[in-house]
């Protein structure tokens, strides 16, 4: 048997099934997202505004749908080959189950690459939270060590308005308050210049108020980084955005575990998907290969949702119990691969 021809045939069949699943799933998500946005459409600028926002969210939704599309695509595509006895012919010529898995991995990896890189790149997604209106956010708080900073608003990518900083002493009492009308980034060096500053020093004996012309706020956080952190959920960020947030938070001495969990989830997504593909191969080639399309889809949807919700539980558990994100994320991946290997072992 020509291995390249078999890879091409299996790859084409499963990839087309993945595309169909993605289109159907994407269409359903588009309709439900639009329906969900319609009640608030009047406040956001009417139906066209709601439609535009729905379209802008689709790249991320397609990215989130990709693992399910790959799993269901392999399940449906390989199931059709099994129903037509084509997998039986492959097996009779000496093709192992592992070799079939390798053939299914090629379109699976291609689909994940397209979903995670090409789709967000070509169809740029601009998702902001409800606080963001025309590039402006209001009333954001950040913590850096013993200093709490309130930012009245961020306009564009260059200006902070209404910056207030509250610093605590070693016993947790308020020791310093600094307020500035605006803040400007310091080029090439990092940090911000605070303009029209008022500083209040507080101790047990007295309160001193000074008004220097300006002051420096030493922080690695840029306006773009702050805008992303305050308006975009970690799960909606790209790998690059997550990496930048993690780097900024670590440099500021803050806990970046929430962003690290999402970073590792996205980074290990190909391993998760290939584990699901292994389960699909074991299910189709095993004793259940005679099941109909409806049963396969039911099985695929059930397994996909179970895996998704199990992964969703990882984030809060990791934060609450202070687990290393990389270790916590590996648990569902190892479980999926273990189930797939058990199914393959039963076939062999």
N, C-alpha and C positions, 0 to 999 in steps of 0.2 A: 504494500500500500504506500502510495506517495504521501509522505508526511506533510509536505507543504500544501498539497491539494486538500488534504483532510483539514489542516489548520484553516485554510481559506474558506472551505465549505462550512465548517462549524462556526468559525468566526463571523462569517456573513450572516448565517442564520440567527445566531444569538444577538449580534449587534443590531440587526433589524428589529428583533423582538424588544431589545432595550430601548430603541428609538420610539417604537410604538407605545411602550409603557410610559416613557417620559412624556410624550405628547399627550397621551390620555390623562396622566396624572397632573401634568402642568396645566392642562385645560380646566380640570376640576378645581385645582388650587386657585387658578385665575378667577374663575366664576365665584367661588366661595369668598375669596379675598375682596373682590369687588362688591359683593352683596354685603359683606361686613362693613365696608367703608361707606356705603350709601347713606346710612342714617346720619352720619356726620358730614355728608357731602356739601350741605348748604353752608356750613361754617367754614369749610375749607376752600370754597370757591366754586361749588357746583359739581355736576356730574363729571365734567371733563377733568377737574382737579383730582377727583377720586380715581378716575380712570388712569390718569398719569401716574399717580402714586402707586397704584396697583401694578402698572407696567414696570415701574422702577424697582419694585420688590421681587419681580420674577426671577432675575438672575440668582439671587440668594436662594429662592425657593427651589429652583432647578438644581442648584448645588446640593441642597439638603435632600432632594428627591433621588439624587444619583445612586446612592447605595441600594435603595429599594428597587430602582429601575434595573440596576445590574443584576441583583438577585432574582427578581421576577423574570427578567429577560432571559437569563440562563435557564431558569426553571421552565419557562414556556418554550424557548427555542430547543433546548435539549429534550424536553418532553415531546415536542413534535417529531424530532428525529427518532425518539424511542417508539412513538406510536406508529411510525412508518417503517419500523424494523431496521432503520439505518444504523442505529447504535449497535444492534445485534450483529449486523454485517461487519462493522468496524471491529467489534470484539472477537468475531470469528476469525478475523485475519491476524489476530495476535496483538491488537491495540489494547494496552492496559488502561485501567480506570485513571491512573495517574496521568497517562498521556492525554486522555480526554480532558482532564482537569487543566493541563497546560494549554490545550487548544482553546478552552473557554476563558482562560486567564488573559489571553491576548486582547480580545475585544473589551473585556472588563476593565483592564488597566487603561485602555484607550478612552473608554467612556468616562472614567474617573478623571483623567487628565483634562479632557474636554470640559467637564463640569466644573472643575476646580480652578482652571486657568483660563481657557479660551472664552467660556461664556461670560464670566465676570469682566474679562478684559474688553471684549467686543461690545457687550451690552452693559455698559457701566451702570452700577446700581448706586443710587444716592439715597440711602435710608437714614433718616434722622428721627429722633424721638419727638414726642409731642412738645417738648420745650423749645425745639428749634424751629424758627420761622425766618425764612430768607437769610440763612446763615448766621442767625443770632440766637444765643441761648441766655437764659436768665437764672440768677440765683443758684450758682453751683458752689459746692463745698469740696475742698480737698484737705487731706491731713499729711503733714510732713514732720515726723517726729513729734515734738511737743507743740508744734505750731499748726493752728487750724486757719485756713484761708477761705474767705467767702468772696466769690467773684460775682459782682452784680450782673454783668453781662459780657459776652464775648462777641465782638462784631468783626466779621470777616476772619482774617487769619493774622491780624497785626495788632489789634487793640483790645485791651481789657478795660472794662469800665467798673468803677466802684469797688476797688479792692480793699478788703478789711482783713487784718491778720490778728489772731489772738494767740499769745504764747503763754504756756503754763510753766511754773517753776517745778522744782524737784518733788514737791509735795502735792502738786496738782492745783495750786492756786494760780489765779490769773496774775501775771507779772508784767505783761506788755501788750499794748493795743496799738496797732499801726493802721492808719487809714490813708488811702490814696485815691485821687479822683480818676486817674488813668494809669495804665502801665504799658510800656513799649519794650519789645524784645531787644536784647543786646546782640548785635550781629557778630557771628563767628565765635563768640565767647560763651554764649548761653546765659540764661537768666533774664531778668526784666529790670528796667528802670521805672521806679514808681514816681509819678509827678504829683505835685500839690499834696505833700505828705503832712500828716499830723500824727505824732507819736506820743503815747501816754505810758509812762513808766509807773508801776504800782508796787509799793512795798508797805510794810506794816507801819511805817512812820509818816510817809507822805506820798503825794501823787504829783509827778512832774509832767508837764505838757510842753512839747516842743513842736516847731513847725519848720523842719528843714525843707529846702527847695525840692530836693528829690532824695531817693534812697534806692538801694539795690536789693532785689529779691533773688537770692541764689537758688535756682531750681532748674532741673533738667527738662521740665515740662514746657513744651512749646504750645502756642495757641491751637495749632492743628491737633496736637496730641490731646489737649484738654477738650476740644470740641468733640473729638471721637469718643473720648472716655465718658463724657456727659450725655451724649445724644445717641450713641450706638451701643447696643447690647454686645457683650463679648462674642456671643454666638453668631452675630451678624458681621463681625470684623473679618478681614482677610488675614492670612498668615503674617503678612508684613505688618499690618496694623497691630496685631496681637503682640508680635515681637517687639515693636516700638513701645507699646504700653508696658510690657514686662520690663524692658530695659529702663524706662523712665521711673517706674515704681521702685525697682531695685536700687537705682541710683539715689532715689529720694529716701531709701530706707523703709519703704512701705511693703505691705503684704500683697504680692502679685499672684497669689494662688488661683484666684478665680480666672484670671486671664491665662495662666499656665495650663489649667485644665482644658480650656477651649483650644489652646495652641496644640497641645498634644493630641486632642481629639481629631483635629483637622490633619495633623501631620501623620497620624497612624491610620487615617481613614482607608488608604489602599489595603493595609493588612486586614482591617475589619471586613472590607468588601470581599477580599479573596477568601477569607474564612467562610463567609456566606456562600460564595460560589462553590466551595468544597462541600458544604451541606447540600446545596442544590444538586450537585453531581451525584453525591451519595444517595440522595432521595430518588432521583430519576432512574439511575442505573440499578438501584437496589430492587427489593421485592415489591415496591410500590409503583413500578414503572407503568403498570397497566391502568393507573388511575386516569380519569378524564381531566379535561382542562379546568373545569370548575373546582375540582378537588385540589389540583395543583395550585391554582390561584389562592384558594382558601388557606392552604398550608403556607404558601409564600407570604401572604399578608400577615398571618398569625406569627410566623417566625420573625418577619421583619419588624413588626410592631413590638414584639417581646424584646428583641435585641435593642431597638431604639430606646424603649423606656428603661431598660436595664442600664444603658449607657447614660441616660438622663439622670439616673439616681447617683451616678458616680460623682458628679460635680458637687452637690451639696454634702455628700458623705466625705469627700476629700477635704472640703473647707472645714466642716465641723470637727473632724477627727485629725486634722492637720497631717494628712497622709501625703507622701511625695506624689505629685500629679502623674508622673511617668509610670510609677508602679500601680497606682489606682486605675489608670486608663488601660493598662495591660491586662487586667483581670477579665473583662468581658471578651477581649480579643483571644486570650488563651482559652477561654471556655468555648468560644465558637470554633476555633481550630480543633479543640479536643473532640467536640461532637462530630465535626466533619471527618476526622481521622477514624473515629469509632465506626461511622457509617461505611467508610471505605474499607476498613478492616473486615467488616462483615461480608462485603461483596467479594473481596479477594479470597 
